[in-house]
């Protein structure tokens, strides 16, 4: 096919892509001599772009339609110098890499309302840890471009007023589109306290978390002294398996992975007055009471492994045992220390 016809073919394909309905014909005219017709098929398939000149077939291009969005990033390799000139330029070295288009949606779990302005971070390790961030638009959507590799991508979001959420996406070295749906739960408790005094986090009259005094440190492991903002969310996986962070996979110190069964979870975050991310100091423990998932209250086991979630790796890490207890209110919880 000549370069001129190829250019016209690209223009025709661009026109056809703008047709939203399936199984329709799209046509475009380029000049007076050549007409193009392109058929948009339902889903992936093979189609042919035909070129006619006054009713006579003069050329055809076979196209493969796939349902796997991807992109390419191209750069001029090395230092290539050339003068401004008309016509084609040769001798320019261009290097391209294929990337997967990673589409994320963020929404309120209970209302289904899309959430705008939410910071979302993707983390992966393809020889070294890498991160990529974006912000959801008015429809709760964002698109990230990630490299093609075989491995896990951890997707995290923790907006104000909502509990933390994290999802795992399996990436591939074969170019293919990927999606993640972040279902956010509104917090059930948001409050402040003095780090020097500690506090009990109470929901509906039941103490779910007890934070000891002088027990919180910042990311540099420096003891924090000041006002702490905390948010607590109760996660009931029996309502929907999609609201649990991760993919229900644990990993032991040796690197072996195994599935977990959850009887309930809580998410608690601590933030300093200047936005510092706070956590318990190494060796300090907090008492926790995790409400038993509603669907499990008829006969939950007397004890269950206690896990915490690693937002960097996307795995649950076992760190003890939680014992079934009934609080004074009658609420069944798994009590433990983390």
Phi, psi and omega in degrees: 000140179289160179299324180295316179294322179297318178298318180293326177297317179298320178295321180294318178298320179299319177297315183296325181294338181278355178276118188281329185280157177271160176056045177234165176257136174240140180224153178212148178248133177242103185075196182257345189271325191237135175243147181239145173227135182225129179258126178268119185263166176282114176071192181297153178168181179255133177224163179237132175264118186252144181243126182239143174236106182054042177089351181260131178292123181245340179194158177219148175231124177277130181239145174250123179262124180237159183258026186241097183292139177210173178216168176230140174249123182240141178224153174282120185279136178070192180260102181250123181245138176207157181274152175295124183207159174279152176089187184289149176242127179245173178081010179265121181276121181240132179244131182235145172235144178269136179233150176275138173275121186249109186256126184242137172241141181235125182212157174290123185299319186281322184260341185077003182290132176294146183249120182265149174074024181267127176286127179235134181236131175256135181234134175211165180230105178241063187098326173208154182287134179227153179226154177212134185236158176202174182234133182291147181270192184297337178263012179073022186242153168206155179236130177244152175254118182241152180295159174274118177200160178269113180168186183265145170240127178262126183246120185240145173212140180212070181284154175301137177088356179228153176288162177297147173223146181210133180231153180250131178239132177272114180269163180224159176281346176273126182307125182196145178288149179229150181226154173217135179247116182260108179263112187261133176259130174300145179293151176263347177210127172229125184204175176233157176204166179272122183299332181289342183254337186074182181192164168253129177265114188246132177234120180061031180086356180254131176282117180260333180217135175242116181259122179289164179290147176049051185238000185254140179233159176272188186291344176265011180066024175270133181301129181266137178229110181160196181281136180244131171262129181232146176231136181234135178230134175266129182249120178248098184293346178285342175287316176197131179294342184284346183272351175283136174296149177080201181231032177060037179239132176253158176225133181270173182301335179277356178095357179285142180247153178203154179285155176240158170247130183255133174256009180143161180205161171227148175242127180228130176237149179232131181229135178283174185293339178253020178087007180296138173277121185249154177210169178294141175294144179305130180093345177267145185237147173244140175277134180230148173234112183261115179302136180290136179305139187305319183287349183256002190285347181290328182195060181287154178294158182292335179210155179210149176301145179254129183236154164239156186261131178264108184288345178278320183259339182079017178249151171273137183245123181286137181215031177142200183229142175247137183252139180293129181219148174250120180285170182302330180285349184098356181287129175278130180222161167258118185261137179196188178231141177229000000 
